[in-house]
Amino acid sequence: HYFIQSNLRMMNGGGKGTAQPLGNSFGNCTALFWLATVAVLLGCSLQHGLSLAILANTMPLIKDAFNVSDVYMSFIASGNALGAALGAALAGYVADRLGRRKSLLLNSIF
C-alpha cells in the first residue's frame, strides 16, 4: 500500500496528501499499473514456457548420453524451477544495489 501511494505521489508531482489515482482506477491502483502487471505476468509465463520447452527437448539427450535414471532426471527438471527462483531473488538484490538500468545491462551481458 505504501509503495503504491508513494508512486502516485511521484506521478502527481509530490506533495503530501496529493496522491490521487490517475485515469480509471481500481482502489488505489491505476489502469496503467494493472496493464503493467498483466504484461509482466504474461512475459514471465512465456519465458518460463520457453525454458520448459528447451528442457523437455534436451532431457532425452541427457538421459541417453549420461545413462541417467528417471529420479535424477526429475532432479534436473526441478533444478530449472529452483534456479529461476534463486535467480529472481538475486536479480532483485542486484536491481536494488545497482539500479534498474544497470541491472538490465548486466542481464543482457550474462
C-alpha positions as CSV (number, residue, x, y, z in Angstrom):
1,H,0.0,0.0,0.0
2,Y,2.8,2.4,0.9
3,F,4.6,1.6,-2.4
4,I,1.5,2.4,-4.5
5,Q,0.9,5.7,-2.5
6,S,4.5,6.9,-2.9
7,N,4.4,6.1,-6.7
8,L,1.2,8.0,-7.0
9,R,2.7,11.0,-5.2
10,M,5.6,11.0,-7.6
11,M,3.3,10.8,-10.6
12,N,1.2,13.7,-9.3
13,G,4.2,16.0,-8.6
14,G,4.9,15.1,-4.9
15,G,3.4,16.9,-2.0
16,K,1.8,15.2,0.9
17,G,-1.8,14.4,0.6
18,T,-1.9,14.9,-3.2
19,A,-1.8,11.2,-4.1
20,Q,-4.8,10.7,-6.4
21,P,-5.1,7.8,-8.8
22,L,-4.6,8.8,-12.4
23,G,-7.3,7.8,-15.0
24,N,-9.6,4.9,-14.5
25,S,-8.7,3.2,-11.2
26,F,-9.5,0.2,-9.1
27,G,-8.9,1.1,-5.5
28,N,-5.6,2.8,-5.2
29,C,-4.2,1.2,-8.4
30,T,-4.3,2.9,-11.8
31,A,-5.2,1.2,-15.1
32,L,-1.5,1.6,-16.1
33,F,-0.5,-0.3,-13.0
34,W,-2.8,-3.2,-13.9
35,L,-1.7,-3.2,-17.5
36,A,2.0,-3.3,-16.4
37,T,1.2,-6.1,-14.0
38,V,-0.5,-8.2,-16.7
39,A,2.3,-7.6,-19.1
40,V,4.9,-8.7,-16.6
41,L,2.9,-11.9,-15.7
42,L,2.5,-12.8,-19.4
43,G,6.2,-12.1,-20.1
44,C,7.2,-14.4,-17.1
45,S,4.8,-17.1,-18.3
46,L,6.2,-17.0,-21.8
47,Q,9.8,-17.1,-20.6
48,H,9.1,-20.0,-18.2
49,G,7.3,-21.9,-21.0
50,L,10.3,-21.4,-23.3
51,S,12.6,-22.7,-20.6
52,L,10.5,-25.8,-20.1
53,A,10.3,-26.4,-23.8
54,I,14.0,-26.3,-24.2
55,L,14.4,-28.6,-21.1
56,A,11.8,-31.0,-22.5
57,N,13.7,-31.4,-25.8
58,T,17.1,-31.9,-24.1
59,M,16.1,-34.3,-21.4
60,P,16.1,-37.4,-23.7
61,L,19.5,-36.5,-25.0
62,I,20.9,-36.0,-21.4
63,K,19.3,-39.3,-20.3
64,D,20.8,-41.3,-23.3
65,A,24.3,-39.6,-23.2
66,F,24.9,-40.0,-19.4
67,N,22.7,-43.0,-18.7
68,V,20.8,-41.1,-16.0
69,S,17.8,-42.7,-14.2
70,D,14.3,-41.1,-14.0
71,V,14.9,-40.0,-10.4
72,Y,18.0,-38.0,-11.4
73,M,16.2,-36.6,-14.4
74,S,13.5,-35.2,-12.1
75,F,16.2,-33.5,-10.0
76,I,17.5,-31.9,-13.2
77,A,14.0,-30.7,-14.2
78,S,13.3,-29.4,-10.6
79,G,16.6,-27.6,-10.7
80,N,15.2,-25.5,-13.5
81,A,12.5,-24.0,-11.3
82,L,14.8,-23.7,-8.3
83,G,17.3,-21.9,-10.4
84,A,14.7,-19.5,-11.6
85,A,13.6,-18.7,-8.0
86,L,17.2,-18.1,-6.9
87,G,17.9,-16.0,-9.9
88,A,14.8,-13.9,-9.3
89,A,15.9,-13.3,-5.7
90,L,19.4,-12.4,-6.8
91,A,18.1,-10.1,-9.6
92,G,16.1,-8.2,-7.0
93,Y,19.1,-7.6,-4.9
94,V,21.2,-6.6,-7.9
95,A,18.5,-4.2,-9.0
96,D,18.3,-2.6,-5.6
97,R,22.1,-2.2,-5.4
98,L,22.8,-1.1,-9.0
99,G,19.6,0.4,-10.1
100,R,17.2,-0.8,-12.8
101,R,19.1,0.4,-15.9
102,K,22.5,-1.0,-14.9
103,S,20.9,-4.4,-13.8
104,L,19.2,-4.7,-17.1
105,L,22.5,-4.0,-18.9
106,L,24.2,-6.6,-16.7
107,N,21.4,-9.1,-17.5
108,S,21.9,-8.6,-21.3
109,I,25.6,-9.3,-20.9
110,F,25.2,-12.6,-19.0
